[in-house]
Amino acid sequence: MKLTMLGTGHAVVTGYYNTCFVLEENGQFFLVDGGGGGFLLNRLEEAGVPWHEIHDIFVTHKHTDHILGIIWMIRLWLAALSHGKAKGELNIYGNDVVIDALRQFTHIIFTEKENEFVDKGLNFIVVHDGEEKAIIGHMVRFYDIRASKVKQFGLIVNLGDGKSLVCNGDETFNDECAPLIQGATWFMHEAFCLYSQADIFKPYEKGHSTAKDAAEIAESLGVDNLILYHTEDSNVGTRKDLYTQEASQFFTGNVYVPEDLEVIEL
């Protein structure tokens, strides 16, 4: 499986796109979040991912930097469906808060004709804490990350052969989720900034972590590989080195700090 980071920045960045990514295997695509707008389409094109071949999307939570890019995917799919040009269907997964927001957006923004295809080609699917779905040939488990600001789900992808990929959303780790993540092969965790710059960016006031914090969490969970994302953008050009250096002091596994459009082979 291949993971392509379409964006790696937090909500208010200009040097990166907001955090979202695509999982790809055997020509099938699974999009997780959409960033904050139409630039998602640019990122997909640059990554060589045809939007019309994405049939599964998961939205972690309803914050603007994760959900608004999905509106553009809905627009394209509804237009294709209403003109009889769609090949297959689009499934959009999310918790009840996310799906309610997307339904309201869709009802208000799009035409009556286009809305006829909601749940008849463009399918909004509520997932519950602990629920599993088969997506691009793998079992995916959704879980409530116990976020402090808004209801948010993460996901655990069974990669086969005892390997797993965990995406913990964009808030810091809650100890209640430890049994789900312990020993994961790949662990994606937000790192709002460096610990050495916490006084500047104040991550703890926003429910976020530093690279040091994420590394200590990963070490305590015994995961093999740590992927850091959802960062500030004052360190464009040097972020990879700086974040890797800080995290490697506290985590004995492999540290990845991907740039936008960087690919990781899982």
N, C-alpha and C positions, 0 to 999 in steps of 0.2 A: 504494500500500500504506500501511496505517496501523499505527503502533506504539503500543500502550498499555502504559505502565509500571504494572503492578499493584502492584509494590513496588520500593523503591529503597534500602533499608537493608542493612547487613551482618547478620551472624548474631545478634548480641545487641543488638537495638534495640527500643524501645517506641514511639518517636515516628513510625516508619515501619514498613511491612511489609517482610519480607525480599525481596531482589531476585528478581523474576520479571516476565515480560512476555508480551504476546500480539501476534502479527502477524495482520493481517486484510486480506483483499482479496476482493472479489466475494462476500461472505457466507461466506467460508471462514476458519477460524481455526487458528493454529499457536501452541501454548503452549510457552514456553521456561522451564523450571524451575517449581517450585510453592511456593516459600517453605517455612516451617517448620511448617505445620499447616492446620487446617480454615478458618482465616481466608481462605484462598485463595478459598473459595466466596463469601464476602462481597465480596471484591474483584472477582470475576468478575461478580457480580450488579450491583455498583455501576458497573461498566464497560459493562454491557449486553451481556455475552457469555454466552449460554446454555451451560452446561457440556456439555449433550448434543449441542451442535453443534461441539464440539471433537473432531476425529478424528485429530489429530496432535499429539504432545507430544515434546519433546526435553529430556532431563535432562543438564546439563553434567557433574555429578559427584555423589558420594554424600553430601556433607555435609548435616547435618540441615536447614539453612536453605534447601536447594534441593530435597531429595528428599521430605521428609515431607508436604508439601502434595499431592504426586502420589498418596499413599496414599488420600487422600479422593476423588480423581478415579477411582482404581481401584475404590474401594468403590461409588461411584455407578454406574459402568459395569457392574460385575459384577452388581449388583442388577438393573439394567435388562435385561441379557442373560439372567439366570436367570429373569426373569418375562416374557420375550418382548416387552419394551417398548423395546428399543434400536433406534434407527434408524441402521443402518450399524455400523461397527466403530471401535475405537480402536487406533491404532498408537503405541507408546511407544518412542522411539529413545534409545540411549545406548551408551557404551562397555561392554565386557564386565564391568567392575567394577560399574557402575551397574545393568545388567540383572540380574546375579547377585543384587545386593542386593534389587532389586524383586521378583524371583522368590521369594526367601526370605521377605520380608515377606508377600507374597501367600499363600504356602503356609501360613504360620503363623497369620495373622490371619483369613483368610476361610474360609467353610464349604467342605466337600467339593463340594457342588453348585455353588457359585460358582466354585471352582477348575476345574471342568470346562470353563469358557469361556476359560481361559488358552490363548492361541494359537489360539483358535477364536472370535474376536470381540474379545477383548482381546489384542492381539498385542505381545509383547516382541521388539524388533528390535535386535540388536547391530550397531552401525556401526563401521567401521574408519577409521583415519587416512587422509584423502584420499578417502574414499568419498562418492559423491553420491547423493541421492535427490530425486525430484520430489515436492514438498510444496506444497499450495495453489497449484499452477500455476507454481511456480518451482523451478529447480534449487538445491538446498542442499548445500553441501560441508561435511563435518565434518572437523575437524583437531585433532590432539593439541597442546595449548598448552604442553606440556613443564612442567607444574606441579611444584612441589617437594614438596607435601604429599600429594596423592592424585591418581590418574589423572583428568585432566579434558580434555574436548573443548570447543572453540569451534565456531562455524559461520559460513559465508559464504553469504549469500543473493544469488543473481543477480537483480537487479531489472529487468533488461532495459536496452537502450539504453546498454550499457557501464557501468551503475551497479551498486553492490553495497552490501550491509550486512554488516558484520563484528561479531560478538559474541565478545570474547576471554575469556569466562569471568570468574572473580573473583580471579585472581592476576595479578601484573604481567607485562608482555609479555616474551617470550623472543625474542631476536634471530633464532633459527632460523626463526621464523615470518614474518619480514619479507617474503620474496618473495610470500607468499600475500596480504598485506594492503596492500602498497605501492600507493598511489593510490586506495584505497577511497573511495567516496562518503560512507559513514557508518561510523564506528568507535566501538563501544561499549567503554569501558575503565573498570575499577573505579578508584575514588578513595577510599580508606579515610578520608582526612582531608585537611585543608589542610597544606601544607608548613610553614606557620607554627605548626602545632599538632602536628607530628610528635613532639616531645619528650613530649607528653601521651599520644597514642594509640599511639605506637611501631609504625607500620605495617610497617617493614622487618623487625621480629622476627616478623611474622605472614605474610610473603610478599606484602605488599600495597604499594600506591603512594599517593602524594599527588596532589592536583589538578595541582600543578606537574609532577610526574613524568609523569603521563598526557599532559599537554599537550606536553611535550618529545618524548615518544615519537610522538605524533600528528604533530607538526611534522616529525620525521625521516622519517616514512613518507609524507608528502605527501598526507594524506587531506584531504577537504573539510570534513567535519563531525565533531565530537567530542561524544559523549554520555557524561557522567560519572554513575556510579551505584555502588551497594554502599558507601554511606558510613556514617559515625557519625551520631548523632542529637542531638548537643549544640547544633547550630545550626539547629534547626527554626524556620522562619519567616525566617531570614536566609541559609540555606544557598545558595540559588540565586545570590544576589548575591555572596556571599563566594567561592564556588567559581568562578563565572564570572570574577570579577575576577582571581583568582590564575591561572587557566588562560589567560586572554587575554593575559597578559604573555609567554607562551612559545609560544602557538599562534596562527597568523595566520588560521586558518579560523574557522568558526562553532562556538561552544561552547554546548552544551545541558546544563542541570542539571535534569532533570525531577523534579517532585513525584510522589508516588504518584497514580495514575490520570490523569496527564497524557498527552495524545496528541500524537504527532509524525507529521506527514505526510511520508512518505519520497518 
